[in-house]
């Protein structure tokens, strides 16, 4: 089951899709279901159209296809419908492409230099803060000793 945000995202992605699945006067046949299965495996998102000669409404066609292919109905507008089913095969391909992109990433020398300067400035600040912290501790110890000596004299 899709959430409303997922459905909205899928509808937006479906806007640029071409209509690839046609349902004619024969209705939802085994051939239409097999084609829908193939397209869902290859693309995850399929846009279809119910032709005028069909004896079914686009909503009925969408519901039947979703039931037969265990997909989710995304939208039905006019004579067109959009269905979605997650595809493991497509996800594996995306993962491979993502890994390849990460490996190909080259280092940026300007960015490295800026990072090195920031790190050096941070180290200087930390050293300065540690020095002043140590000085404050030593002063407080000296003041405590002076109070003790005054109290004893």
N, C-alpha and C positions, 0 to 999 in steps of 0.2 A: 504494500500500500504506500502510495506516495504522499508526502506532505504537500501543503499548498505552495510552499516555496519551491520545492523540487518540481512540482507540476508547472509553476510559472516559468522556471528556468528552462524546462523542456519545451514548453510552448514557444518561448523566445528562440530557442535553437531550431525549432521546427519551421519557423517562418522562412528561413532561407533554403529549406529542403525542397527538392523536386518531388512531385507526386509519383511514386514508384509502384504502388499497388492499386490495381483497378478491380472493382467488383461489379460484374455485369448482371444480366438477367438470370443467370444460373444461381446467383446468391453466393453464399459461403460454401464453396466446394472443397474437396480434398486438395485440389491443385492450388487454390487460393491459400489454404492453410499452410501447405508445404512451402509456397513462395514466401509467405509471411514469416515462417520459421527461419528460412534461409536469410532473409533480409534482417530479421532481428538479431540473428547470430553475427552477421557481418557488420551491422551498423548500430544496433541498440534502439535506434529511433526510426520509425517508419511512418511515412505520410501516405495515406490512401484516399481513394475517391470512389464513391458509389455512383455508377452511371444511371442515367434516367430510366433505362429499361428494367432496372432491378426492382424486385417486388418487396424489398426491405428498405427500412429507413437507415440512414447512416449510423444512428445510435444503436440499432439492432445489430448491424454488421460489426460495429466496433466491439460491442459486448460479446458477440459470438466468437470473434477472432481472439479477444482477450482470454476468454474461457478456454478455447482450443489450444492456445499457445502459452498459457499462463503468463500473459503480459499484463501491463496496466494501461488503461485508457487515459490518455493525456488530455485530448480535446476533441470535440465534435463541433464543427462550424459549417453550416450549409451542407454541402454534399461531401465535404472532406473530413477525415478523421486522422488522429495521430495516436500511435501506440508505442509503448516503450517496454523493453525488458533488458535487464542487466546482462552483459555478455562477458563471461570469464575470458574468452579468447581475446576479445578486444582490450580488456583490462591488462592482460599479459603483454600485448603489443605496446600499450601505452607505457607500461613500466619499463620495457626494454628501451623505448625511445627516451624516456626520462633519464635512465641510467647513462645512456650514451651522451646525452646533452651535458650531464654533470661531469663526465669524464673529459669532454672536449673543452670545457671552460678554461680559458687561459687566464693567467694572473695579470692584473693591471698594475704596472710599476708605479704609477702616480698614486693609486689608492694605497699600495703597500707603503710608499714613502710617507703619506699622510698618517697612516696608522702608526708607523714607527715614531713619527714626531709626537703624536698624541700620547703614545705609551711612554716616551722619554719625558715629556712634560708631567705626566702623571707620577712617574718615579721621582722626579725632582720635588714635586709637591709633597709626596709621602715622606721623603727624607727630611724636608724642611719642617713638616708637621711633627715628625718624630723628634727632631732636635728641640723644637720649642716645647714639646710635651716633656722631654727629659729635663730641660732647663726649669720648667715650672715645678716639676717634682723636686729637683734639687733645692730650689728657693724655699719651697714649703718645708722641707726637712731642716734647712738652715734656720728659718724662723721658729720652728718648733724647738730647736736646740737653744736658740737665744732666749726664748720664753722660759725654758727650763733653767738656764743659767741665772736669769733675773729672779726667778722664783726661789732659787737656792741661795743667792747672795743676800 
